[in-house]
Amino acid sequence: MRFEQSLDLLLVHCQGELGHVLVSGAPDIPGATMLDKMNHINAAGDRLRRFVTLEPRAHVAMSVNLLVAPTRPDADAGFIVLQADRAHPMSGSNCICVVTALLESGRVAMREPETVVRLDTPAGLIVARAVCADGRCLSVSLDNVPSFAELLDHAIDTPHWGRITVDVAFGGVYYALVDVRQVGLAILPENARALAEAGMALKRLLADQVAVRHPTLPGVDEIAYVMFRDLEADGAVRTCTTLQPGRVDRSPCGTGSSANLATLFARGEAAVGDRRISRSIIGGEFLAEAVGESEIGGRRAVLPRITGRGYVYGRSQLRVDGDDPFSAGFALSDTWGPQVDLLKRGAS
């Protein structure tokens, strides 16, 4: 078997959420900045994204992180999050996967006991500090981009749950944050399908009722995810982020935890120096800390630090074959859910 053209991936997960890292073989992506490159993928050239995130080479519960040479001199590497619906500017769990893959594969030199890695992302520069020992990353702390609340207690009318309230906040991408009891559910593994379907229904309603536009990031202008949340007895926040076309995040969600921290900060319920535990639907945990305050586009913002751990568990090589009739990928509703038609747009 000949592999004249192939893509090499490291297989990584962060608290159970798959964030594979595409380390070589990808074509150059046009654009002067990482944001330009992401917008090019979404507007003009998404064949690579579809190839690596849809069937028959992928499945619903995963992302692929495209390693890209940094476009700024203060970064060690760059990456773009590729998911089934589009390319996204930032993800905490995926960022942890990327840092772990870069260090444990030797693509960035590991220094024990701590290595600092600076990542160029479409959302901005992310500074990661990895605790390292015996060639392994034991934890990764991400200093995320400024995160801010856009709307608090915003009322929307729904056909299934009546009038409910949502917070809308930016934590690297835009989130709608919904207290889960408003939809009559609990964040439990057995409710994953019901939560996913509720999140997709709310995302469609929000697209018609709420407009967002980041003040400094052109093209970042949609509520990417609906995140359900619930306060637990020990003070941790139980989270469940829902993703198109209809699944739930296995991790506690780093950018969602940043957005949630921004809402607490805006309400005066969290201050610089405060820490919160975010706990996923399967029990994985991130630590979210407010390490500073900032301002962006006239908005008061918190500077979040998210700490978690990733695991490199394998590697894969994908053959690029011009005769493959499914090179643009496909998805079926038996595993991808009833909203699978959302993925049919944008093939190029």
C-alpha positions in Angstrom: 0.0 0.0 0.0 1.4 3.4 -1.0 1.0 6.5 1.1 2.2 9.3 -1.3 0.0 11.8 0.6 -1.0 11.3 4.2 -2.0 13.1 7.4 -0.3 12.2 10.7 -2.2 12.6 13.9 -1.5 12.1 17.6 -4.5 10.7 19.4 -5.2 12.7 22.6 -8.0 13.1 25.1 -8.6 15.6 27.8 -10.8 14.3 30.6 -12.4 12.0 28.1 -13.0 14.5 25.3 -11.1 13.6 22.2 -8.9 16.3 20.8 -6.7 14.7 18.2 -3.7 16.7 16.9 -2.9 16.9 13.2 0.8 17.2 13.3 1.9 16.9 9.6 0.6 16.5 6.1 -1.9 19.3 6.0 -1.9 21.9 3.2 -1.0 25.5 3.9 -3.9 27.6 4.9 -4.0 31.2 3.5 -4.1 34.1 5.9 -1.8 36.6 7.6 -3.1 35.8 11.0 -4.5 32.7 12.7 -7.9 34.4 12.7 -7.6 34.9 8.9 -6.7 31.2 8.5 -9.8 30.2 10.5 -12.1 32.4 8.5 -10.6 31.1 5.3 -11.5 27.5 6.4 -15.0 28.5 7.3 -15.7 30.7 4.2 -13.7 29.2 1.4 -11.9 26.0 2.0 -13.3 23.4 4.4 -12.4 20.2 2.6 -9.6 19.4 5.1 -11.9 20.0 8.1 -14.6 17.7 6.6 -12.0 15.0 5.7 -10.7 14.7 9.3 -13.9 15.3 11.3 -16.6 13.4 9.5 -17.2 9.8 8.7 -15.7 7.5 7.5 -12.4 8.7 9.2 -14.0 10.2 12.3 -17.0 10.1 14.5 -19.3 12.5 16.3 -17.6 12.8 19.7 -14.3 14.3 18.7 -12.3 17.3 17.4 -9.2 17.6 15.4 -6.6 20.3 16.1 -4.7 21.6 13.1 -1.1 22.5 14.0 -0.1 25.6 12.1 3.2 27.6 12.1 2.6 30.6 14.3 1.9 34.0 12.6 3.2 36.0 15.5 6.8 36.1 16.8 5.9 35.6 20.5 4.3 32.2 19.9 5.9 28.7 19.9 3.1 27.1 17.8 -0.3 27.8 16.4 -3.5 25.7 16.1 -7.1 25.9 14.9 -9.9 23.7 16.3 -11.7 21.7 13.6 -15.1 20.4 14.5 -17.9 18.8 12.5 -19.8 22.1 12.0 -16.9 24.5 11.4 -13.5 25.7 12.6 -13.6 27.4 16.0 -11.3 30.0 17.5 -10.5 28.4 20.8 -11.2 25.4 23.1 -9.7 24.8 26.5 -9.8 21.0 26.4 -8.3 21.0 22.8 -5.6 23.5 23.9 -4.6 21.1 26.7 -4.5 18.3 24.2 -2.3 20.4 21.8 0.2 21.4 24.6 0.4 17.8 25.8 1.0 16.5 22.3 3.6 19.2 21.5 5.7 18.4 24.6 5.4 14.7 24.8 6.2 14.3 21.1 9.3 16.6 21.4 7.9 19.2 18.9 8.4 21.7 21.7 11.3 21.1 24.1 10.1 19.9 27.5 11.7 21.4 30.6 11.0 19.9 34.0 9.4 20.8 36.3 7.5 23.4 34.2 7.4 24.3 30.6 5.8 27.4 29.2 4.2 27.1 25.8 2.8 30.1 23.9 0.1 29.3 21.4 -1.1 31.4 18.5 -4.9 30.9 18.2 -7.6 32.7 16.3 -8.9 34.0 19.6 -5.5 35.4 20.6 -2.3 34.4 22.4 -2.7 31.6 25.0 0.1 31.1 27.5 0.2 27.5 28.9 2.2 26.3 31.8 2.7 22.5 31.9 3.9 20.7 35.0 6.2 18.0 33.6 8.0 15.0 35.0 9.7 11.9 33.4 8.7 13.1 29.9 5.0 13.4 30.8 2.7 16.4 31.2 1.0 16.0 34.6 -1.2 19.1 34.2 -1.6 22.1 31.9 -2.7 25.6 33.0 -4.0 27.9 30.3 -4.1 31.7 30.7 -7.1 32.2 28.4 -8.1 35.3 26.5 -10.1 38.1 28.2 -13.6 36.7 28.9 -16.7 38.8 29.4 -20.5 38.7 29.9 -22.6 40.0 26.9 -26.0 39.4 28.4 -27.2 38.4 31.9 -30.6 36.9 32.7 -31.7 37.4 29.1 -35.3 36.1 28.6 -36.2 34.0 25.6 -39.5 32.3 24.7 -39.4 28.6 23.9 -42.1 26.3 22.7 -41.1 23.5 25.0 -40.1 25.1 28.3 -41.9 28.5 28.2 -39.9 31.6 29.1 -36.4 30.8 30.3 -33.4 33.0 31.0 -29.9 32.6 29.6 -26.5 34.3 30.1 -24.5 35.0 27.0 -20.7 35.3 27.5 -17.4 35.0 25.6 -14.7 32.7 26.9 -12.8 32.1 23.7 -16.0 31.5 21.8 -19.5 32.7 22.6 -21.7 30.6 24.9 -25.3 30.7 26.0 -25.2 29.5 29.6 -28.5 27.9 30.9 -29.3 26.7 34.4 -30.2 23.1 33.5 -33.3 22.9 35.8 -35.1 25.3 33.5 -35.4 22.5 30.9 -36.4 19.9 33.4 -33.2 17.8 33.3 -30.2 17.0 35.4 -26.6 16.7 34.1 -26.2 13.0 34.2 -24.8 10.5 31.7 -28.2 8.9 31.1 -29.5 12.3 30.0 -26.8 13.0 27.5 -29.1 12.6 24.4 -31.9 14.6 25.9 -29.4 17.4 26.9 -27.9 17.4 23.4 -31.3 17.8 21.8 -32.3 20.5 24.2 -29.1 22.4 23.5 -29.5 22.2 19.8 -33.1 23.4 20.1 -32.0 26.4 22.2 -29.1 27.2 19.8 -31.6 27.5 16.9 -33.9 29.7 19.0 -31.0 31.9 20.1 -29.7 32.3 16.5 -33.0 34.0 15.7 -33.3 36.1 18.9 -29.8 37.1 20.0 -27.0 38.7 17.9 -23.4 38.7 19.1 -20.2 40.2 17.5 -16.8 40.2 19.2 -15.4 43.7 19.5 -12.0 42.8 18.1 -12.3 39.4 16.3 -13.9 39.7 12.9 -15.9 36.6 12.0 -16.5 35.6 15.7 -20.2 36.5 15.5 -22.3 33.5 16.6 -23.2 31.7 19.8 -21.2 28.6 19.2 -22.4 26.4 22.0 -25.2 26.1 24.6 -23.7 25.1 28.0 -26.0 23.8 30.7 -24.8 24.3 34.3 -25.8 23.3 37.8 -24.4 24.2 41.2 -23.4 21.1 43.2 -23.5 20.7 47.0 -19.7 21.1 47.3 -19.7 24.4 45.4 -18.5 22.9 42.1 -20.3 23.8 38.8 -21.5 20.8 36.9 -21.3 21.6 33.2 -22.6 20.1 30.0 -21.7 21.9 26.7 -23.7 20.8 23.7 -22.2 20.8 20.2 -23.6 20.5 16.7 -25.2 18.5 15.3 -26.1 17.1 18.7 -23.7 15.7 21.3 -22.3 16.7 24.6 -18.8 17.6 25.7 -17.1 14.9 27.7 -14.8 17.4 29.4 -15.7 20.2 31.8 -15.2 22.6 28.9 -12.4 25.2 29.3 -13.8 28.0 27.3 -17.3 27.4 28.7 -15.8 27.5 32.2 -14.2 30.8 31.3 -17.5 32.1 30.1 -19.2 31.0 33.2 -16.5 32.6 35.3 -17.1 35.8 33.3 -20.8 35.8 34.3 -19.9 35.3 38.0 -17.4 38.2 37.7 -20.0 40.5 36.1 -22.5 39.7 38.9 -19.9 40.4 41.6 -20.1 36.7 42.7 -16.4 36.1 41.8 -13.3 38.4 42.2 -9.7 38.2 41.2 -8.1 35.4 43.1 -11.2 33.3 43.3 -11.2 29.6 42.1 -14.0 27.4 41.0 -14.2 23.7 40.1 -15.9 22.8 36.9 -17.1 19.2 36.8 -18.2 17.4 33.6 -21.1 15.0 32.9 -18.8 12.1 33.5 -17.1 13.6 36.6 -13.9 15.0 35.1 -12.7 18.3 36.6 -11.0 21.5 35.6 -9.9 24.3 37.9 -11.0 27.8 36.8 -9.3 30.7 38.4 -9.8 34.5 38.0 -6.1 35.7 37.8 -6.7 39.2 36.6 -9.1 41.8 35.2 -9.0 43.5 31.8 -11.1 45.5 29.4 -12.0 44.7 25.8 -14.1 46.8 23.5 -15.5 48.7 26.4 -16.4 45.6 28.3 -15.1 44.6 31.7 -13.4 41.3 31.4 -11.9 38.6 33.6 -8.6 36.8 32.8 -9.3 33.1 33.4 -6.8 30.4 34.1 -8.0 26.8 33.3 -6.1 23.8 34.6 -6.6 20.2 33.5 -4.7 17.2 32.1 -4.5 15.6 28.7 -3.4 12.1 27.6 -1.6 11.0 24.4 -2.9 7.5 23.8 -1.9 6.7 20.3 -1.2 7.8 16.7 -2.9 7.5 13.4 -2.0 8.0 9.7 -4.8 8.9 7.3 -4.2 8.2 3.6 -5.4 10.9 1.2 -6.7 9.1 -1.9 -8.1 11.0 -4.9 -10.3 8.0 -5.8 -12.1 8.0 -2.4 -15.8 8.8 -3.1 -16.2 10.0 0.5 -13.3 12.4 0.7 -15.7 15.2 1.7 -17.0 13.1 4.6 -20.6 12.3 5.6 -22.7 11.9 8.7 -25.8 9.9 9.4 -28.6 10.5 11.9 -28.3 7.1 13.6 -25.2 8.3 15.5 -25.0 12.0 14.8 -28.6 12.8 15.8 -31.6 14.4 14.0 -29.8 17.6 13.2 -27.3 16.0 11.0 -28.5 18.1 8.0 -26.7 21.0 9.6 -23.4 19.5 8.5 -24.3 19.5 4.8 -23.4 23.1 4.2 -20.0 24.4 3.2 -18.5 21.4 1.3 -15.8 22.7 -1.1 
